Amino acid sequence: MVDRSSGEGQGSGPSSASDRALTAPGLHGRVIEHPYAGALSFMRRRYSRDCTGADVVVCGIPCDITTTARPGARFGPRGIRAASTHLAYGEHWPWGFDPFDRLSVVDAGDVHFEPGYVESMLKATEAEAGRILDAGASILALGGEHLVSLPLLRAHAARQGPLALVHFDAHTDTWDDEPELGHGNMFHHALGEGLIDVEHSVQVGIRTHNHETHGFQILDADWVQAQGAEAVSRRIGEIVGTGKAYLTFDIDCLDPAFAPGTGTPVVGGLSTQFARQVLRGLTGTDFVGMDIVEVAPDYDVAEITSLAAATLALDYLCLLAADRPAVATGSKD
Ligand SMILES: [Mn+2]
């Protein structure tokens, strides 16, 4: 059920069914907008710094300070929001429901920090994540380079203790031979800070060498694709168990054929469809937050990378919503 009307209570005229990011009176439901028009927010959610009543708050972290190869992930949040307009029309296939009938979701915009200054980004991101968590909402973060996961994990772990990390990536990001904190070693730092329950953590789709696992279970790209999506989901579920888990998805887990718009592409990765199937199989996992990172739209082609990221983020919301009842159906707000 989708309302295609002009937006009752929002006045009349050509703009009344658009710009729902600005005009939506509530946090559920949707009105279809032209994908090419209107104010951008993730999935046409209401833009608001006010997290009151929100189950999930979307926040962008436009950062590519420590990117080692191709820069440009600072444009990731904007790219993902733009691509999400192609998905904002109701039931999400093949879930069979619209997660926004079940979850209240707002888009809190982007974290502000001084460009080029790692400490500024770390502090601002942890503060914003803490603000959202303290309001009782969970976070869907749009990167940005993968370093943004560190302050997000800091904010979560400070409130919820060490989390099982479910990490999709071509890279382990635990290299310990680099002198400076960056997007290739932040999970090594996160381990050192006690933010991760490593015994219940798993890295999926890895296809670069790192001779030290640091205790992570690694399901590399060849194993994953030989086993099939269902077996991979089952194995992730076994490793993570029943504790709280945090999902971090580097878009370079996907093959460059499916995600060329990223900073450090590696061939031999997952297809978007395969990754979606794995995610859909994780309904038993207690996810408390997610980030999707390393989308660099300037290297993208026809938005396929941003669209993949938006779709995977939407799949995550469907995972959260799967066991919830609908509180709105096709409503105007
Ligand atoms: Mn990576």
Residues whose N, C-alpha, C, O or C-beta is under 5 A from the ligand:
A	BS01	MN	D169 A170 H171 D250 D252
